[in-house]
Amino acid sequence: MAEVSREIGVGQALLGRWVKQEREHNNSSGERTYAELEAENSRLKKELASIKLDNEFLSKASAFFAAKQHEKRNTN
């Protein structure tokens, strides 16, 4: 669990909560096949990459609009 949490960039406690929630959601003992775990891991890595891109875009957009607002205040 520690290795996976480092790989995807989240805290181990948070990952543990996600696993617990998923197990409860599936109402299972938590035993899944290696292939199922690999598929989910792959899906989560893609989702994380997409979220990181979205976050980067939003950060840049926020900085852009803040600069425009600052320019507007300085010209008035």
C-alpha positions in Angstrom: 0.0 0.0 0.0 2.8 2.4 0.8 4.4 1.9 -2.6 1.2 2.4 -4.5 0.4 5.6 -2.5 3.8 7.0 -3.4 3.3 6.1 -7.1 0.0 7.9 -7.4 0.9 10.8 -5.1 -1.6 10.4 -2.3 -1.1 9.7 1.4 -1.2 6.1 2.6 -4.1 6.8 4.9 -6.2 8.3 2.1 -5.5 5.3 -0.1 -6.4 3.0 2.7 -9.8 4.8 3.1 -10.4 4.5 -0.7 -9.7 0.7 -0.5 -11.9 0.3 2.5 -14.7 2.3 0.8 -14.4 0.3 -2.4 -14.5 -3.0 -0.5 -17.6 -1.9 1.4 -19.1 -0.7 -1.9 -18.5 -4.0 -3.5 -19.6 -5.8 -0.3 -16.8 -8.3 -0.8 -14.0 -9.6 1.2 -11.7 -7.5 -0.9 -10.1 -10.4 -2.7 -9.7 -9.5 -6.3 -7.6 -11.0 -9.0 -4.2 -9.6 -9.9 -5.5 -8.7 -13.3 -8.4 -6.8 -11.8 -6.0 -4.9 -9.6 -3.7 -4.1 -12.5 -6.6 -2.9 -14.6 -7.8 -0.6 -11.8 -4.3 0.6 -11.1 -3.9 1.5 -14.8 -7.3 3.2 -14.9 -6.4 5.2 -11.8 -3.0 6.3 -13.2 -4.7 7.6 -16.3 -7.3 9.4 -14.3 -4.6 10.9 -12.1 -2.7 12.1 -15.2 -5.8 13.7 -16.6 -6.5 15.4 -13.3 -3.0 16.7 -13.1 -3.3 18.2 -16.6 -6.6 19.8 -15.6 -5.1 21.2 -12.4 -2.1 22.6 -14.4 -4.4 24.2 -16.9 -6.6 25.7 -14.1 -3.6 27.1 -12.3 -2.3 28.8 -15.5 -5.8 30.1 -16.3 -6.1 31.5 -12.8 -2.7 33.2 -13.0 -3.6 34.7 -16.4 -6.9 36.1 -15.2 -5.4 37.4 -12.0 -2.8 39.2 -14.0 -5.5 40.7 -16.3 -7.4 41.8 -13.3 -4.3 43.4 -11.8 -3.6 45.2 -15.1 -7.2 46.4 -15.2 -7.0 47.9 -11.7 -3.7 49.6 -12.5 -5.0 51.3 -15.6 -8.1 52.7 -13.9 
